C-alpha cells in the first residue's frame, strides 16, 4: 500500500465496523489515510454508516479514488458455518467476487485480504501451526476463506499489476 501523502490517499475497508476492521481504520487514520467503510453490520456494533449504505459499492468507488482495499467483510462464526453453510458460501464468496469485479472496473489493484488460520489442517500430534503447515479446512467458514484466497490469487495472476496480501489470524483478541 502506498504511503499517505498530504493530499491523503483513500482506502476502502470492507467490514470496517467490526473488531479488526475498526482498529485498522483507526491506525490508517493516524497515518493520514482517508478511509471509507462498507459494512452490513451483521458482525459489528450499530455504527451509523447510512451514507455508505445508500451509495452502494459502485457508488462508493465512483465517489472516491481508492488506492487500496482492505477486505475484512465476512460472516465469521465457525459453528454457525457448520449449521448454515450456504449462508457462508453465499455471503463470503459472493461478496468477495462482487468486490473484485468492482475493483477491476475501477482499476484498483491493491488488496489486503483478511483470511483465517482455519484454512490449515490440524496437526495430528497437536504441534503448533506455522505458515507453511498443510492446508485442510474442517468447516465451511475455513473453506470460504481458502476459496477466497484462491480467487484473489487467480485474479492477481490474470490481471497485470495487482498486489495482494493475505492475513491469516489465530484468535485475534483485544479491547474494542
C-alpha positions as CSV (number, residue, x, y, z in Angstrom):
1,X,0.0,0.0,0.0
2,X,1.4,3.4,-0.9
3,X,2.2,5.8,1.9
4,X,-0.4,8.5,2.7
5,X,0.5,11.9,1.2
6,X,-0.5,15.4,2.2
7,X,-3.4,15.0,-0.3
8,X,-4.5,11.9,1.6
9,X,-5.0,8.6,-0.1
10,X,-8.4,6.8,0.1
11,X,-8.5,3.3,1.3
12,X,-11.7,1.2,1.2
13,X,-12.1,-1.0,4.3
14,X,-14.8,-3.7,3.9
15,X,-16.0,-4.9,7.3
16,X,-14.6,-1.8,8.8
17,X,-17.1,-1.6,11.6
18,X,-16.1,-5.0,13.0
19,X,-13.4,-5.7,15.6
20,X,-10.3,-6.0,13.4
21,X,-11.6,-3.6,10.8
22,X,-12.4,-0.7,13.2
23,X,-8.9,-0.9,14.7
24,X,-7.4,-1.0,11.3
25,X,-9.4,2.1,10.3
26,X,-8.1,4.0,13.4
27,X,-4.5,3.1,12.6
28,X,-4.9,4.2,8.9
29,X,-6.4,7.5,10.0
30,X,-3.5,8.1,12.4
31,X,-1.2,7.6,9.4
32,X,-3.0,10.2,7.3
33,X,-5.2,8.0,5.1
34,X,-8.8,8.8,4.4
35,X,-11.0,5.7,5.0
36,X,-14.3,4.7,3.6
37,X,-16.0,1.8,5.4
38,X,-18.5,-0.6,3.8
39,X,-20.1,-2.9,6.3
40,X,-23.5,-4.6,6.6
41,X,-23.1,-4.5,10.4
42,X,-24.1,-8.2,10.9
43,X,-20.9,-8.8,12.9
44,X,-20.5,-5.4,14.5
45,X,-21.9,-2.7,16.7
46,X,-24.6,-0.4,15.2
47,X,-22.3,2.3,13.9
48,X,-24.3,4.8,11.7
49,X,-23.0,4.2,8.2
50,X,-26.2,5.2,6.3
51,X,-24.4,7.3,3.7
52,X,-22.2,4.4,2.7
53,X,-25.1,2.0,2.6
54,X,-27.1,4.4,0.3
55,X,-24.2,4.8,-2.1
56,X,-23.7,1.1,-2.7
57,X,-20.4,-0.4,-3.6
58,X,-20.1,1.0,-7.2
59,X,-21.3,4.4,-5.9
60,X,-18.6,4.4,-3.3
61,X,-16.0,3.6,-5.9
62,X,-17.4,6.4,-8.2
63,X,-17.2,8.9,-5.4
64,X,-13.7,8.1,-4.1
65,X,-10.5,7.3,-5.9
66,X,-9.2,4.3,-3.9
67,X,-5.6,3.3,-3.9
68,X,-6.3,0.1,-2.0
69,X,-8.9,-2.1,-0.4
70,X,-8.6,-3.9,2.9
71,X,-11.2,-6.6,2.8
72,X,-12.4,-7.8,6.3
73,X,-16.1,-8.3,5.4
74,X,-17.3,-11.8,6.0
75,X,-19.5,-14.0,8.2
76,X,-17.1,-15.4,10.8
77,X,-18.6,-18.0,13.3
78,X,-17.2,-21.5,12.7
79,X,-20.1,-23.2,14.5
80,X,-22.7,-21.3,12.7
81,X,-21.0,-22.0,9.4
82,X,-21.5,-25.7,10.0
83,X,-25.2,-25.2,10.7
84,X,-25.8,-22.7,7.9
85,X,-23.1,-23.4,5.2
86,X,-25.0,-21.9,2.3
87,X,-25.2,-18.5,4.1
88,X,-21.4,-18.5,4.5
89,X,-20.7,-19.5,0.9
90,X,-23.2,-17.0,-0.4
91,X,-22.1,-14.1,1.7
92,X,-18.4,-14.6,1.9
93,X,-17.6,-15.8,-1.6
94,X,-20.2,-13.7,-3.5
95,X,-19.3,-10.6,-1.6
96,X,-15.6,-11.1,-2.5
97,X,-16.5,-11.7,-6.1
98,X,-18.6,-8.6,-6.3
99,X,-15.8,-6.6,-4.6
100,X,-13.2,-7.9,-7.1
101,X,-15.5,-7.1,-10.1
102,X,-15.8,-3.5,-8.9
103,X,-12.1,-3.2,-8.2
104,X,-11.3,-4.3,-11.7
105,X,-14.0,-2.0,-13.1
106,X,-12.4,1.0,-11.3
107,X,-8.7,-0.1,-11.8
108,X,-8.0,-0.6,-8.1
109,X,-5.3,-3.3,-7.9
110,X,-4.1,-3.4,-4.3
111,X,-5.9,-5.6,-1.8
112,X,-5.2,-6.9,1.7
113,X,-7.4,-9.9,2.5
114,X,-8.4,-10.9,6.0
115,X,-8.2,-14.7,5.9
116,X,-8.0,-17.1,8.9
117,X,-5.9,-19.8,10.4
118,X,-9.0,-22.1,9.9
119,X,-7.5,-22.8,6.4
120,X,-4.9,-25.0,8.0
121,X,-5.2,-28.7,8.6
122,X,-5.0,-29.5,12.3
123,X,-1.7,-31.2,13.3
124,X,-2.5,-34.8,14.4
125,X,0.2,-34.6,17.1
126,X,-1.1,-31.2,18.4
127,X,2.0,-29.3,17.2
128,X,1.6,-25.6,16.7
129,X,0.7,-24.5,13.2
130,X,3.1,-22.5,11.1
131,X,2.7,-20.5,7.9
132,X,4.0,-23.5,5.9
133,X,1.7,-26.0,7.6
134,X,-0.5,-28.1,5.3
135,X,-3.9,-26.6,4.3
136,X,-7.0,-28.5,5.1
137,X,-10.2,-26.9,6.2
138,X,-12.6,-28.7,8.5
139,X,-15.6,-26.3,8.3
140,X,-17.4,-24.1,5.8
141,X,-16.0,-20.9,7.3
142,X,-12.5,-22.1,6.7
143,X,-13.3,-23.3,3.2
144,X,-14.8,-19.9,2.3
145,X,-11.6,-18.2,3.4
146,X,-9.4,-20.6,1.5
147,X,-11.5,-20.3,-1.6
148,X,-11.4,-16.5,-1.4
149,X,-7.6,-16.7,-1.1
150,X,-7.5,-18.8,-4.3
151,X,-9.9,-16.5,-6.1
152,X,-7.7,-13.4,-5.2
153,X,-4.5,-15.3,-6.3
154,X,-6.2,-16.2,-9.6
155,X,-7.1,-12.5,-10.2
156,X,-3.6,-11.3,-9.3
157,X,-2.1,-13.9,-11.8
158,X,-4.5,-13.0,-14.6
159,X,-4.6,-9.2,-14.1
160,X,-1.4,-7.2,-14.7
161,X,-0.2,-5.0,-11.8
162,X,-2.1,-6.4,-8.9
163,X,-0.7,-6.6,-5.4
164,X,-2.4,-8.9,-2.8
165,X,-1.6,-9.6,0.8
166,X,-3.3,-12.5,2.7
167,X,-3.5,-12.3,6.5
168,X,-4.3,-15.5,8.4
169,X,-5.3,-14.7,12.0
170,X,-5.1,-17.0,15.0
171,X,-7.7,-15.9,17.5
172,X,-7.4,-12.1,17.4
173,X,-8.3,-10.6,20.8
174,X,-8.2,-7.2,22.5
175,X,-10.3,-4.4,23.7
176,X,-13.0,-2.9,21.4
